[in-house]
Structure formats: structure tokens, C-alpha cells
Amino acid sequence: MSRKTLPAALLLSAATCSAAFAAAPLAAAAAPEEARLAGCEFGRAAMTYDYARFGDHARRVLELSTGEFRTEFENFRPNIQSGAEAAHARAQADSADCRVVSGDDNRAEVAVDVVRTVTSDETDGMPQTGRVSMTVTVDNADGRWLVSKVQSN
């Protein structure tokens, strides 16, 4: 994997998604605050990693996910990890801004904007700050809000 394609591959870690994105139907009840908080927590976790401790990153992402996203992340993890290791990539989520787009007590769509700082061989070890935007679907699974789909924006 080239160093120029690494950022896209790492974004895949946070934003692996199907080409077709199905939005949850609108419901009369608004999604609870917990759904928004879960989207933000996922965004921060997905955008924070260290090539030397990639297993910690992967475990955290898997703890916060379910369904389609979880399966795709598990399938692509070896490629993402090897790319991060080859480029000595590290990223830190500096802030996350999240809002519920739609949803109810069972499922919600959350817009997540994360500002993060990345260092890697590609940046010559110098920190570069950028923004990553995504829409995540969070499902209420036995009282826990978990990310089931991610669409990068």
C-alpha cells in the first residue's frame, strides 16, 4: 500500500461502508441523547490510533460497533493495520462535533465531524490537522447504542 493511499485506507477503518446507504425511517419520537453520545464516542475512537498499538484501536472500534460495519471492519482490519504499521501512522482525535439527523428509540443517524491530528512517514513525522466527516447509524442493542453503518461524507 503506498503512503499516498494510506489516509484513505485508515479512513476505511472508521468509514467502511456499503455504496448503498439506507437511512432509518423517520419516527415521531426523537432519538435519545445517548445515540448522539455513542456516535461521538465512536468517531473519537475510530479516528484515534497508533500503529504500534493497533490492536487496542481495533478492540475499541469493535466494542463500539455491531452488524454490517463490525463485519466489514473485521474483514479489512489486516490491510488497515499493515498500512498503518508500514507508514508509522498515528492519529489523535482532537475534538468531535455530533448531532442527531434522525431517529427514534431504536435507531438513529448521527452526523459526526472529527478534527484530528495525524503523523506518519508521509508527513515526515510532522503533525497535520484535518477534519473527517461521517454519518453513522447507531442501533440500540439491549440498551447499548452501537454503530452498525458508517458513511464517509
Summary of the structure (lengths in Angstrom):
residues: 153
radius of gyration: 15.1
end to end distance: 23.1
largest distance: 50.8
contacts: 494
relative contact order: 0.25
helix: 38%
strand: 35%
